[in-house]
Amino acid sequence: MAELYVVGLGPGDTACLTGEAAAALARAEVLCGYGVYVELIAPQFPGREIVTTPMKHEVERCRRALELASAGRTVALVCSGDAGIYGMAAPVLELAEEYPGAQVQIIPGVTAALSGAAVLGAPLGHDFCVISLSDLLTPWDVIEKRLSCAAEGDFAICLYNPASKKRGDYLQRACDIVLRRRGGETLCGWVRNIGRAGQEHRLLTLAELREEKLDMFTTVFIGASATREIAGRMVTPRGYRLA
Amino acid sequence: MAELYVVGLGPGDTACLTGEAAAALARAEVLCGYGVYVELIAPQFPGREIVTTPMKHEVERCRRALELASAGRTVALVCSGDAGIYGMAAPVLELAEEYPGAQVQIIPGVTAALSGAAVLGAPLGHDFCVISLSDLLTPWDVIEKRLSCAAEGDFAICLYNPASKKRGDYLQRACDIVLRRRGGETLCGWVRNIGRAGQEHRLLTLAELREEKLDMFTTVFIGASATREIAGRMVTPRGYRLA
């Protein structure tokens, strides 16, 4: 019977790791996760057993971590960004009842909505929605409905997983839904490789975003009606009187 | 001409401070912000000049920080949670053009939506909205419209500023809007004093949340249709096949 920490590493390299996350990793005897993320932190926490699983093997990854904790090992299961935002926290908690010895603790981290926003300026400075465009686990009509409601509510919108090889036109379809309620001149932005070598970003209009070819390493921001460009930054004001 | 870092401290005490935020605070000659937050971090970063402003003096706080950076001081303006989520990043960027010497850099942090979610389990494991119930800067009809659209889109919803002395019934009004589209048995939760002494939390139904008396130190989570209680935790599954 031992602790299983589900740990959000923050973006990119480990500069955004929190003190709480670092403490959990230091206590862990086993570091578990998708290979790329475990390799990022392993040099800082040497001497631990390493257990990696390939991409898309999320359920297997959760079960391995729960098994190890149930058997008495202190385990850290690492996730990019935050543990709870499209991360491993939910499936671990869904499975945990099958592994009675494992004590699950969720350790939050800086998700791409926050780290990407900081690169662009303050696009999420007022009410916002976070939507994943991946339909691997969610029917596309649910995603469409959420995009439509987010646009209707004049939320700033942050899109995760805007594209993949099999979903070449999903961003275009998402933009078309938002364009029914917002003008083509609506300010948007994207950030690629947040906090990693080769980080890049761009501000553009919603009409331009519709034509953009992005990849799965990119986070997209669609402005609300109040969002505007100020000296090259994307800012959604909260409404302070600035005088 | 110098750097102005707008720094998210994460929740409560400084256990959730990121490495990047700690590095910015270490470089700063002046620590600026609301008194309570500056006092939290001042002992870890001694010898700095301290400039505090009272609550609700946000614009004055931003101007003081920009003035100091414009005059050549390296300044950290600190915010609870994240710098960009209802924080000082947006007003600083709006005002920055008036202070040509100040180089503004936004340093993200763990906002209450993430830290509160980690306490409850994984309520934001799928698409979600963040909405502030404060109408100090936002007309109430805009807030109502967003609540209605968030409920319509079956988003998990995180509410900031659910109540204050002057807004005793706002949470009740918000629940009534969501109740038009979701059943009274919808799973909800709240977390108070996240990451601080006296942290407390509760899972409850939407019908019960409507009757709850909360304060401004509380963050509220309203589940989507898929959200459920698993061994005392609030979990919104993403849809993994768990077999």
Interface residues (C-beta under 8 A of the other chain):
Chain A: G8 G10 T14 A15 C16 L17 T18 G19 E20 A22 A23 E58 V59 D82 A83 G84 I85 Y86 G87 A89 A90 P91 L93 E94 L95 A96 E97 I106 I107 P108 G109 V110 T111 L114 S115 A117 A118 V119 G121 A122 P123 L124 G125 H126 D127 F128 C129 V130 I131 S132 L137 T138 V142 I143 K145 R146 S148 C149 A150 E152 G153 D154 F155 I230 A231 R233 V235 T236 P237 R238 G239 Y240 R241 L242 A243
Chain B: G8 G10 T14 A15 C16 L17 T18 G19 E20 A22 A23 E58 V59 D82 A83 G84 I85 Y86 G87 A89 A90 P91 L93 E94 L95 A96 E97 I106 I107 P108 G109 V110 T111 L114 S115 A117 A118 V119 G121 A122 P123 L124 G125 H126 D127 F128 C129 V130 I131 S132 L137 T138 V142 I143 K145 R146 S148 C149 A150 E152 G153 D154 F155 I230 A231 R233 V235 T236 P237 R238 G239 Y240 R241 L242 A243
